[in-house]
Amino acid sequence: MKSAFARSFMVLSIVALSAACGGASSDGNVGSQDTPVNNPNTPAVTTQVSSLSKLPDLSSMLDSTSSASISRSLIRSAVSGTSNTPAIQDMSGSNADAIFWNGMLAGINATPSTVVLTDQQTINNFFRESAQCYMAQGVGFSMQNIESSGTSLCYMKRAPAVIPADAVTPATAADAVMSQEANTKVIKINATNMPGRNRPGGNSQTIFIKIFGSSSTEGSAGFAADLWFCSSGAAGQAENIRYNSTSKIMTDTSVNGEKGGIYQNIFSASLLAQSDGSFTFDPDQARSSDMFSSNQGDFKASIHVLGDQLTNKSYNSNTFNGVPQSNKNYSKSQISTSVSASGRKNVFFYQGGVANTFGSGDSSNTFSTGTEWQTDHYVPVTSGTYYDAVSAFSFDTDAFYSSLAEDTTLTASLSNYDCSTTPDIELNMDMGTTAMAPVVSACEQHWQNMNFCNSDAVQNAMNAVFTAQNQMQQQHQPHP
């Protein structure tokens, strides 16, 4: 039996912009991708990114979608009770039935079952309600991966401010450690007591950061930094950050081969300068992230956000109980964010649409549905802007779904990094200290367990539905 995490790849319903991983950049390490179109009404960014510490966290990708800026004109009149819509982070296996199936799972799984699975309409209703859950899970799972890929940037931009002065050689002012200078410099970080890590070397790791000087080819275009993470003398993961001061585009490309598989992510967004010299993601421009994972089955997804509109694509294959399975999803949804009293960033979705084709062994189902929040749960709908968008979608004509494979050039780039590089600055970073606690709190994963649609209750109900559907099909087959 696969774990719940493994099953999350089985029926994951997500979707997004199909921005493809490109070839290598001039330094042979970074994949390229198309950049978002700049809005001519957006004020020009005139401040140069001066330091790694000035860049925004990838986890703030959805921050511009505040509840005050929701496109109210797009909300259908049937959407109601938005004030009690649950945050995606609060969705779990224990409340998913009530939120998405309105108690149908409990009825199917009861002994005896109180849901009669003898007509196709009831079976179709189950799959439509399942799609609602997978759409929300898809957003959560994508953000969980995006946040994970941005953890290194989160730590490295904050750590120098709290590391003791005697832990830095040679003595360097905290705000100068990660800053760009005329010449390229390399920082070596000896990290110990790293939280929540399961990697070669245990809770210790050596991290190198190369910040390209403004006189270099890479640095002259804006801000450029490479990060690579070494265990047992070899780079197991790497991250390339680029900001182009002309296009105002930031890209963050990461690859990780440490955990028994390959994880890749390419993030792209326009930046907007703030009065304090820091940068945020431009709310009037698109943000996109494209990822691939082979850790437990092959999986890729692409998420695209503009304003309060989120588009998500996913394609994955796996084996469950010895049966090959594949799942292709496309969804569009309306989202909003708010900050709770505790400071947590909450993400909500009010309505959307999803197209799905799911195959298990010789059985398959293809369907599309709209969904919207009504009073206390999500309800499938068969009309509206989102339903129309997904109903017209074709998996056969979208190149995103034509293949499921890693970018081998990006994976091969791990061999370009030298774990014996002589640094210009060296830091000893003990992540177990009291001073580091606020950094750990800010950077450790806030999106976790985003597999609430893949609980045992869901799997048991799905098995019962597939069994009933197969029995109905056999009954309607002509006898020889």
N, C-alpha and C positions, 0 to 999 in steps of 0.2 A: 504494500500500500504506500503510495507516495504521500509525502507530507502536504500540509495545507499550502505551504509555500510553493511546492512543486506543482500542485494543482492550480495555482494561480496562473500558470502559463497555459493551462488547458483550455479554459473558456474565458480568457481575459478579453473584455470588450472595451477597446479604447480606439483612439484614432488621432490623426493630425496631418499637418503639412508634410507633403512628401518631398522634403529636401534631401537630396542624396549626398552621401559621403563622396567627397571629391578626391583628387590626387594629392600628392605631396606638395608642400610649399617649397620655397627656395632653400630652406634649411633641411629639407628631406624628412621633416617630422610631422607637419601639421596638415590634416586634410582640409580642403577648401569647400565652400558651399555658396550658393547664391545668397545675396544679402537682401534684407527687406528694403522696400522702396521708401525713400525718405519723403515725409510729408512737407510740402513747401511752406505750410503754415506754422511749422514747429520752429521756435527760435533756434538759431544756429548755436552750436556748442563752441565756445571760443577758448575754453580752458583746457590745456593739455593734461592728460592723466600723468601725474608725477610720481605715483607710487602704487604698488600692489594694494596698499591699504585703502586706496581711494575707489577701488572697483566695487560694484554691488555684489552681494551674494546671489548665487544662482537660485537659491530657494525663494528669492523675492520675485521670481518670474511672473507671478500672478498679482503682485501688489497693486498694480494700477487699476484693477477692477474693483473699485470701492462700491459699497452699497449705494452711495449717493449718485453714482454715475451710471447706474443700470439703464439700459435702453428701454424705458417703460413702454415705448410705442410698440415694442416687439412682444411684450408679455400678453398672452392671450387672456381674455376675460375669465376663462375657466381656472386659471392659475390663482390659487387662494391660499391664505394662511402662510404667506412667505415669512412672517415674523417667527414662525416656529419650525422652519425648514432646518433639518439637522445639518451640522457641519460634516463634510465628508470625513474629517479626522475622527468624528464621533461614531461613525458607522462601524458595526462589528457583526460577527456571526450571530450574536445573541439578539440583535434588533433588526437584522436585515429582512427577516420574514415579514415583520409588521410594516416596515418602511416600503418595501418593494413588492411583496407578494400579497400584502394585506391578509396574512394568516393562512394562505394557501398551502405553504410547506407543511405546517403543522397538521393540516387536514389530510394531505397525501400520506404523511408518515405515521398517522395514527393507526392503532390496531383495534378494530378494523379501520381502514381508511374511510374518511368522511367525504372525500372528493372522488367522484365517479369518473374514471378515465376511460370512458367508452365512446366518446365522441371527439372528433377532430378539433372542434371549436375550443373545448376545455384544454386540450393539449396545446393548441396555438396560444391560448391565453397564458399558459405557463411559460412558454418560450418568450412571449412579448414581455412579461413581467420580469423574466430572467434578464432580458436585454437591458431593462432599466437599471438593474443592479450592476451589471457588468459595465455600463457606461460610467457610473459613478466610481466604481472600482478602478476603471481604466485611468481616470483622472488622478485618483489617489496613488495608483501604482506608478504612473509616469512621474508624478511629483516625488515619490519616494526615491526613484532612480536618479532624477535630476538633482535632488538634494544630496544624495550620496556622492554623485560625481563632483559636486561643488564643495564637499567637506574640506578638502585640502586648501582651497582658496580661502575658505572661511577661517581656518586655523592660522594660516601663514600671514594673513593681513592683520590679525589681532595679536598674535603671540609676542612680537617684539616689544610691545608696550608694557607687558607684564613680566617679562623675563628679567631676572636680576642683572645689573650692570656687569657683575663679575662673571656672568655666564656667556659673555660675548667677547670674542677675540678676533682682531684687536678691538679695543674699546671703541664703540660706535654708538652714536645717539640713536635712541629707539626709532625715531621717525626717519632716520637715514638708512636703516638696515635694508628696507625693501624699496627704497626710492630709486628712480632712474638717474644715472649720471652720464657723463659724456662717453665714458668707456664701459664696456661690458664687465660685469662682475658676477662671481659665483658665491652663493651662500650655502654653507653646509650646516645642516641641523641634525644633531644627535638627539633623537626623541626617545624618551623612556616613559614607562607607565601609561602607554596609550590605551584609552578606554575602548572596550568592546571590539577588540581586534582578534581575528583568527587568521593568522598569516605566518609564513616562515619567519623565524626570529622572534615569535611571541609578541610581547607588548613593547618591543623596542624596534626602532627602524632608523635608517639613515636617509635623510631627504636632502636633495640638492635643488637649488633654485638658481637659474641663470637669468639675470635681468640684463637685457641687451641695452647697450649704451646708445645714446641719441646719435652718435657718430657711426653706428653700425647700420647695415642695410635694413635689418629687421626693426631696430629701434628708431630709425629716422622717420618711419611712417607713422609713428605714434608711440604706444607702449607695447613692449613685447617681453614675455617671460616664459621660460620652460621650467617645469618641475618634474623631477623623477625620483622614484622611491626605490631604495635598494635593500635587498635582503639576500644574504649569502653571496654577496659580491656581484649581484646582477640586478638590473632594473626590472621590477615586476609590474610597475605601473608608471604612467607618465601623463603629464597634462601640459598643453600648450595654450597660452593666453595671448591674444592679439587684440590691440585696439588701434584702429586707423583714425587718425585725427581729422582726415578729410571726409571720409564717409560717415564718421561717427559710429561705426559698427565695431562691436566687441564680439569675438568668437572665443569659445573655450572648448578645446578638443581634448578628450581624455580616452585612455585605453588602459585596461587593467587585466592582467593575465595571472593574478596571484591565487585565485580561489577556485581552481579546478575547471576553469572555463575562460571565456573571453567576454569582457564587458567593454563596450565602446559608446561614447556619447559625443555629439557635436551640437553645441549650443551657439545661438546667434541672436543678437539684439542690438538695437540702437541705444546709445547712452545720452543722458541729459545732465549737464553740469549743474551743480548746486553751489550756493553762495559760499559754503565752507570749503570748496575745492573737491568735495567728493562727487561721485556720480551715481545716478539711479538709472533704471531702465526707462526709456522714453515711453510714456503711456499712449502716445499717438502713433507708435510704430509697432510692427509685429515682433513678437519674440517666438523663437522656434527651438525645438530640441529634438534630435534624431538619435535613437539608441539601438544597440544590438546587444544581445546576451546569449551565450551558449552554456550558461552555468547549469541550468536544469531544463533541457529542451532548447530548441532554437527559437528565439523571440526577437522581434524588432518592432519599434513603435516610433511614431513621429507626432509631436504635439505642437500646435500653432495657436498663439493667443494674440488677439487684437481687440482692445477695449474689453468688453465683457463677453466676447464671442470666442469660444474655444472649439477647435477642430482637432480630431485625434484619429490616427490610423494605427492599426496593429495587425500583425501576422505572426502566428506562432504554431509550432508543432511539438508534440510530446507523445509519450507513451503512458497510458494509465491502465494499470492491471494487465499489462501485456498487449493492450489494444492501441494501435496508432491513432492519434487524434490531430486534427488541425483546426485552426480557427482564424478567420479573417473578419475584421471589424472596421467599420467606418462610422464616426459619430460627430455630431455638432451639438453644442450645448451652450446655454447662457449661464455664466458664473458670476459670483460676487465674492468679495473678501471683506473681512472686518477683523479688528483686533479685540480680543476678549479682555476682561478685567485683569486676568493673569498675564497678559502680554502675548498670548498665543495668537498667531495669525490663522483665522478660520476661513475655510473655503466652502462655498455653497453652490449648488446648481438648482435652478428653478424649472427649467424645461429643456428639452433637446430631442434628438432623433438618432436612431442607430440602425445601421444595416449590418447583417451578420450572416456568415455562412460557416456552419460548424459541421465537421465530419468526424465520425467515430467508427472505425472499422469500415464496414460497407454501408453504414447509415449516414445520412447527412440531412441537414435542415438549412434552408435559406429563407430569410424573412427580413422585414424592416418594420419599424414602429416609431411613433413619436411618444413622448412622455412629458408629463407636467405634474407639478406638485399641487395636490388638491386637499386642503384641510389638514390631513395627518398622514398622508402617504402618496407615493407616486402612482399615477394612473396612465395606462397606455392610451394613446389617441391616434386617430387615423386621418387627421387633417391638420393644417397649419404649416407655417414656414419651415419648421424643422422636419416635419414628416415629409413634406414635398421634396426637400433637399436629399434626404436619405433614400426615399423611394425611387428617385431618378438615378441613384448612384449605381455604377457597374464595376464590380471587382475585376472583370475581364479586361477592361480598357484602361485601368490605372496601373502604371508601371511599378508603383510601390509594391504591389502584390505579386509581381512576376517572379520574384526570387526571395530567398531567405538565407542570406549568407553574410558573414562578416566582411569587413573591408580588410583584406589581407595586407594591403600596403600599410595601413595604420597599425596593425598588429606587428608587422615586421619592423616598424620604426622603434620598437623597444630596444632592439640591438644597437641603436645609434647612441645610446646614453652610456657614459663612462662613470662607473661607480668608484673609480680611483681618482677622480678629478681633484686637483689641488684648489681649495677654496680661497677666496679673498677675505671672507668673513666666516667664522665658525661660531655656532650657538649650541649650548647645551640646554635642551628644553625638557624639563621634568613636568609631565602633564598631570601628575598627581598632587601638585602643590595647591595650597589654598588660593594663591594668586591666579592660577590657571583655571580655577573652577568656573568663573563667569564665561571664559572662552569655551570651555568644554560644554557648558550649558547652552551657549548660543549656537555651537557648531555640530553637536551630536544630533542624530536624526530625530526630527519631530513627526515626520511621516513614517509610521511603522504599521506593520500588520495590515497592509492594504490588500487583503485577500478575503474580505468579508463575504464575498459571493461564492466562496469555495469551501464552505463549512461541510461537515458531515451531513447536516440536515439537507443542504442543497444537493449534495451528491446522491444521497439516498432517494430524494424526490426525483432527481433527474433520471436515475436508473429505473425507477418505477414508471416514469413517463415514457422513456424509450421502450421499455418492455411492452407497455400497453399499446404504443404506436405500432410496434412490429407485429403484435398479435392482430391488430385491426387490419394491417396491410395483408397479412397472411389469410385472414378471413375473406378478404375481397378478391383474392387471386382466384382465377378460374381453375377448377379441378380438372385433371387430365381425364 
